[in-house]
Amino acid sequence: MDERQTVGWTEDDEERSALWRSENGMKPPRRVRPADDRTTADAAYKLACEGTALLWRGDFHGARQLLSAMRRRVDRKQPKAGAGPREDFHLQRQAQARRARVLGMLLVPLDTDAAGGTHTVPLRRAPDVAEACAEAYGPPAAGERSLVPLRELLGVIGAHEWRRRGVPVPALDGERVRPAYGVFSPVRGEYVDLVARTRLPPDGTAFDIGTGTGVLSAVLARRGLTRVVATDQDPRALDCARENLRLLGAGEAVTVVEADLFPPGDEKATLIVCNPPWLPAKPTSPLEHAVYDPGSRMLRGFLAGLAERLAPGGEGWLILSDLAEHLQLRSREELFGWIGEAGLTVAGREDTRPHHPRSADPADPLHAARSAEVTSLWRLRAAAA
């Protein structure tokens, strides 16, 4: 968030302003007007569609009910079917962006408590958001007042609950990984299962590229690897991985370092694992970078640098869904071309089918592609000279 951004509005014949807070990258609204329990859903939806944000001054639960009513109105307008999977995908992305923009127009105030150290929502029946906001935003400055989209605040609260409860990982004997706000959660466990079951190359150092929560590093350490170097460039992910690895008892085997792709230096590894974002599309918010990889930058960067960082006899494990192929965003021929250009060969492949609910939901606009999706672990080796 850019702390210098502010939002201004008129309330009770007084000019007011507050900091704008949006970790999702939503721009500050140009127009803001107060709203409360007397505001109807139809009126709120109309104003939001026209670009006017509503600053909620009523009961917190009333705000949640209004958001749900606005959501139902947004969802009535389904995206049209395109000429093919690629166009269907882009139309769906446009609809998602519009939905986020309209629902993001319902704002709530976020103040600093009397003690000056934690966030609080000054609304009737508002929940205690201190811990959740501290995890997502850090401590507030003394006297800080800001506005935040209610939809985003509810996401912050939900992420705190995910972190508190943790996500059970079968490959770790059901032990739990605790994702931080903004760090991709291992709820789609098929990619973790692939790493847990594929035969390991000869023992040595392993790299986990783009570690996120650290779950794959933990699996590798649990399988007996005594030295794993986990990399990421997101400060949240680095802190999250260190915490999870400590809680899972893998802190001694795994070293977490900040890096864009490979660890600094020229150290080689017998195993290099990477689970890049699967879809080559532009993220619409910072939190989408774990899903969308513009131009397949991370995928291509991993392949291009892999051969020179592999020790003799080593393998690179590329974990990738073929959903992009079914959506006609990337072809299998392109993938093979990048592998060959990088001086790599395919030594084998392990496949699995996803088992998340959306893959079996015929109401999903992308159901045809999702129902055919396969997640693969590609075993790559440096080509013989």
C-alpha positions in Angstrom: 0.0 0.0 0.0 1.1 3.6 -0.8 0.8 5.3 2.6 0.8 8.7 0.9 -2.6 8.1 -0.7 -5.5 9.6 1.0 -9.2 9.7 0.5 -11.4 12.8 1.0 -15.1 13.2 1.5 -17.7 15.5 3.1 -19.6 14.4 6.2 -21.9 16.5 8.4 -20.9 19.6 6.4 -17.2 18.9 7.3 -14.3 18.1 5.0 -12.6 14.9 6.1 -9.8 12.7 5.0 -8.1 9.4 5.8 -5.4 7.2 4.5 -6.3 4.7 1.8 -5.5 1.0 2.5 -5.7 -1.7 0.0 -3.3 -4.6 -0.2 -5.2 -5.8 -3.3 -3.9 -2.8 -5.2 -7.4 -1.2 -5.6 -7.1 2.5 -6.4 -8.6 5.1 -4.0 -12.2 6.0 -5.0 -12.6 9.5 -6.3 -16.0 10.0 -4.7 -17.1 8.8 -1.2 -20.4 9.3 0.6 -21.5 8.1 4.0 -23.9 5.2 4.3 -25.7 3.4 7.1 -28.4 0.8 7.9 -30.9 3.0 6.0 -29.1 2.6 2.7 -30.8 0.1 0.4 -28.9 -2.6 -1.5 -30.3 -1.2 -4.9 -29.0 2.3 -4.1 -25.7 1.0 -2.9 -25.2 -1.1 -6.0 -26.1 1.7 -8.3 -23.7 4.1 -6.6 -20.9 1.5 -6.6 -21.4 0.8 -10.4 -21.2 4.6 -11.0 -17.9 4.8 -9.1 -19.1 6.2 -5.8 -17.8 4.5 -2.7 -19.9 4.1 0.4 -18.3 4.7 3.8 -20.2 2.6 6.3 -21.3 4.2 9.5 -23.9 1.7 10.7 -23.8 -1.7 12.4 -20.9 -3.9 11.2 -23.2 -6.9 10.6 -25.4 -4.6 8.5 -22.4 -3.8 6.3 -21.8 -7.6 5.8 -25.4 -8.1 4.8 -25.3 -5.2 2.4 -22.1 -6.6 0.8 -23.8 -9.9 0.3 -26.8 -8.2 -1.3 -24.5 -6.3 -3.6 -22.7 -9.5 -4.5 -26.0 -11.1 -5.5 -26.7 -8.2 -7.8 -23.2 -8.3 -9.4 -23.5 -12.1 -10.0 -26.7 -11.7 -11.9 -24.7 -10.4 -14.8 -22.8 -13.5 -16.0 -20.0 -13.1 -18.6 -21.0 -14.0 -22.2 -19.6 -17.1 -23.8 -16.6 -16.4 -26.0 -15.6 -17.9 -29.3 -13.3 -20.4 -27.6 -11.6 -21.3 -24.3 -9.1 -18.4 -24.5 -11.8 -15.8 -25.0 -13.9 -17.4 -22.3 -11.0 -17.0 -19.9 -10.4 -13.4 -20.7 -14.1 -12.6 -20.4 -14.2 -14.4 -17.1 -11.2 -12.3 -15.9 -13.0 -9.1 -17.0 -16.1 -10.1 -15.1 -14.0 -10.9 -12.0 -12.3 -7.5 -12.2 -15.6 -5.7 -12.5 -17.0 -7.7 -9.5 -14.0 -6.8 -7.4 -14.2 -3.2 -8.4 -17.9 -2.9 -7.5 -17.8 -4.8 -4.3 -14.7 -2.9 -3.3 -16.8 0.3 -3.1 -18.2 -0.6 0.3 -15.7 0.9 2.8 -15.3 0.7 6.6 -13.1 2.9 8.8 -10.0 1.5 10.4 -8.7 3.5 13.4 -6.0 3.1 16.0 -7.2 2.1 19.5 -6.9 4.4 22.5 -3.6 2.7 23.5 -2.2 3.7 20.2 -0.8 0.3 19.1 -3.5 -1.8 17.3 -6.1 -1.4 14.6 -9.8 -1.2 15.5 -13.0 -0.9 13.5 -15.2 1.9 15.2 -18.5 0.4 14.3 -21.2 -1.3 16.4 -20.7 -5.0 16.8 -17.4 -4.9 14.9 -15.1 -7.8 15.6 -11.7 -7.5 17.2 -9.4 -7.1 14.1 -6.2 -6.3 16.0 -4.3 -9.6 15.4 -5.6 -10.0 11.8 -4.6 -6.5 10.8 -1.3 -6.7 12.5 -0.4 -9.8 10.4 -1.6 -8.2 7.2 -0.6 -4.5 7.6 1.8 -4.3 10.5 1.3 -2.0 13.5 -0.4 1.3 12.8 1.2 4.7 13.4 -0.1 6.6 16.4 -3.4 8.3 15.6 -3.6 6.6 12.2 -7.0 6.6 10.5 -7.6 4.8 7.3 -10.4 3.4 5.0 -10.4 -0.1 3.7 -12.8 -2.0 1.5 -15.0 -4.3 3.7 -14.4 -7.1 1.2 -10.7 -6.9 1.8 -11.0 -6.6 5.5 -13.1 -9.8 5.6 -10.3 -11.4 3.6 -7.7 -10.3 6.1 -9.9 -11.7 8.9 -10.3 -15.0 7.0 -6.6 -15.3 6.3 -5.9 -14.8 10.1 -8.3 -17.8 10.7 -6.5 -19.9 8.1 -3.2 -19.1 9.8 -4.5 -19.8 13.2 -6.1 -23.1 12.3 -3.5 -24.1 9.7 -4.0 -26.3 6.6 -3.5 -30.1 7.1 -1.1 -31.6 4.6 -1.4 -35.4 4.1 2.2 -35.6 2.8 3.3 -34.3 6.2 1.2 -36.9 8.1 -1.6 -34.4 8.5 0.5 -31.8 10.2 -0.6 -28.3 9.5 1.0 -25.5 7.4 0.0 -22.0 8.4 -0.2 -19.6 5.4 0.3 -15.9 6.0 -1.9 -13.3 4.5 -0.9 -12.9 0.8 1.0 -16.2 0.6 -0.5 -19.0 -1.5 -2.0 -21.6 0.7 -1.4 -25.3 -0.1 -5.1 -26.1 -0.3 -4.6 -27.8 -3.7 -2.6 -30.7 -2.3 -2.0 -32.6 -5.5 1.2 -30.8 -6.3 2.5 -31.5 -2.8 1.6 -35.2 -3.2 3.6 -35.3 -6.4 6.7 -34.1 -4.6 6.1 -36.6 -1.7 5.9 -39.7 -4.0 8.4 -39.1 -6.8 11.6 -41.0 -6.5 14.5 -38.7 -5.3 17.7 -38.4 -7.2 21.0 -39.1 -5.4 21.3 -37.4 -2.1 22.7 -33.9 -2.0 21.6 -30.3 -1.8 18.1 -29.4 -3.0 16.7 -26.0 -4.0 13.1 -25.1 -3.5 12.4 -22.1 -5.9 9.6 -19.8 -4.9 9.0 -21.6 -1.6 5.8 -19.7 -0.5 4.7 -21.3 2.8 7.7 -23.6 2.7 5.6 -26.7 2.3 7.6 -28.4 -0.4 10.9 -27.8 1.6 9.3 -29.4 4.6 8.3 -32.4 2.5 11.8 -32.8 1.1 13.3 -32.5 4.6 10.8 -35.1 5.9 11.9 -37.4 3.1 15.4 -37.3 4.4 17.2 -34.5 2.6 19.6 -32.8 5.0 20.2 -29.6 3.1 17.5 -27.6 1.3 17.8 -24.0 0.2 14.4 -22.4 -0.1 14.1 -19.1 -2.0 11.5 -16.4 -2.5 11.4 -12.7 -3.1 8.3 -11.8 -1.1 9.1 -10.7 2.4 5.8 -12.1 3.7 6.6 -15.5 2.1 10.1 -15.6 3.6 8.8 -14.9 7.1 5.9 -17.4 6.6 8.3 -20.2 5.4 10.7 -19.7 8.3 7.8 -19.9 10.8 6.3 -23.0 9.2 9.6 -24.8 8.9 10.4 -24.1 12.5 7.0 -25.4 13.6 7.4 -28.5 11.5 10.8 -29.3 12.8 12.6 -28.7 9.5 14.4 -25.5 10.5 17.8 -27.1 10.7 17.6 -28.8 7.3 16.2 -25.9 5.4 17.8 -22.5 4.8 15.4 -19.7 3.6 17.0 -17.0 1.5 15.7 -14.0 -0.4 16.2 -14.4 -4.1 14.5 -14.1 -7.5 14.5 -17.7 -8.6 17.9 -19.4 -7.8 20.0 -18.8 -4.7 22.8 -16.3 -4.9 26.2 -17.7 -5.9 27.1 -20.6 -8.1 26.2 -23.6 -5.8 24.8 -26.6 -7.6 22.1 -28.9 -6.4 21.1 -32.5 -7.2 17.4 -31.6 -6.9 15.8 -28.3 -7.9 12.1 -28.0 -7.4 9.8 -25.2 -8.8 6.0 -24.8 -8.7 5.6 -21.6 -10.7 2.2 -19.8 -11.2 0.3 -21.9 -13.7 -1.5 -19.3 -15.8 0.4 -16.9 -18.2 -1.8 -13.9 -17.5 -1.5 -10.5 -15.9 -2.4 -10.3 -12.2 -5.0 -7.7 -11.3 -3.7 -7.3 -7.7 -0.5 -8.1 -5.8 -2.2 -11.1 -4.2 -2.7 -12.8 -7.6 1.0 -13.2 -8.4 1.0 -16.7 -7.0 -1.6 -17.7 -9.7 -0.8 -15.6 -12.7 2.7 -15.3 -14.3 2.7 -12.6 -17.1 4.5 -14.0 -20.2 5.4 -17.1 -18.2 8.3 -15.1 -16.8 9.0 -17.4 -13.8 8.5 -20.6 -15.7 10.9 -19.5 -18.5 13.4 -18.1 -16.0 13.5 -21.4 -14.1 14.0 -23.4 -17.2 16.6 -21.1 -18.7 18.8 -21.2 -15.5 18.2 -24.8 -14.5 20.9 -26.7 -16.4 23.8 -24.6 -15.1 22.7 -25.0 -11.5 22.2 -28.8 -11.6 24.9 -31.0 -10.2 26.0 -34.0 -12.3 23.2 -36.6 -12.3 20.8 -34.1 -10.8 17.2 -33.4 -11.7 14.9 -30.4 -11.9 11.3 -31.0 -10.9 8.9 -28.6 -12.6 5.4 -28.9 -11.2 2.8 -27.5 -13.6 -0.8 -27.8 -14.4 -1.9 -28.1 -18.1 -4.9 -25.8 -17.4 -3.2 -23.1 -19.5 -3.1 -25.5 -22.4 -6.8 -26.3 -22.2 -7.5 -22.5 -22.1 -5.3 -22.0 -25.1 -3.0 -19.6 -23.2 0.1 -21.8 -23.8 0.7 -24.9 -25.9 2.6 -28.0 -25.1 4.8 -27.3 -28.0 5.8 -24.0 -26.5 6.7 -25.8 -23.2 8.8 -28.4 -25.0 10.5 -25.6 -27.0 11.5 -23.8 -23.9 12.8 -27.0 -22.3 14.9 -27.8 -25.4 16.2 -24.2 -25.7 17.4 -24.4 -22.1 19.5 -27.5 -22.8 17.3 -29.8 -20.9 15.7 -33.2 -21.6 12.6 -34.8 -20.0 13.6 -37.8 -17.9 10.1 -38.7 -16.9 6.8 -37.3 -15.7 4.3 -38.0 -12.9 0.7 -37.0 -13.3 -2.3 -36.5 -11.1 -5.8 -35.2 -11.4 -6.9 -32.2 -9.3 -9.6 -32.9 -6.7 -10.7 -29.4 -5.7 -14.4 -28.6 -5.9 -14.2 -26.3 -9.0 -12.9 -29.2 -11.2 -16.3 -30.9 -10.8 -18.6 -27.8 -10.8 -20.5 -27.7 -14.1 -21.6 -24.1 -13.3 -18.1 -22.9 -13.5 -17.6 -20.9 -16.7 -14.3 -22.7 -17.3 -15.6 -26.1 -16.4 -14.6 -27.8 -19.7 -11.0 -26.8 -19.1 -10.9 -27.5 -15.4 -12.5 -31.0 -15.8 -9.7 -32.0 -18.2 -6.9 -30.5 -16.1 -3.9 -32.6 -15.2 -1.1 -31.6 -12.8 2.3 -32.9 -13.7 5.8 -33.2 -12.2 8.2 -33.0 -15.0 11.6 -34.6 -14.3 14.2 -32.6 -16.2 17.9 -33.2 -16.7 20.7 -31.3 -18.4 21.2 -32.6 -21.9 24.4 -34.5 -22.7 27.0 -32.3 -24.2 
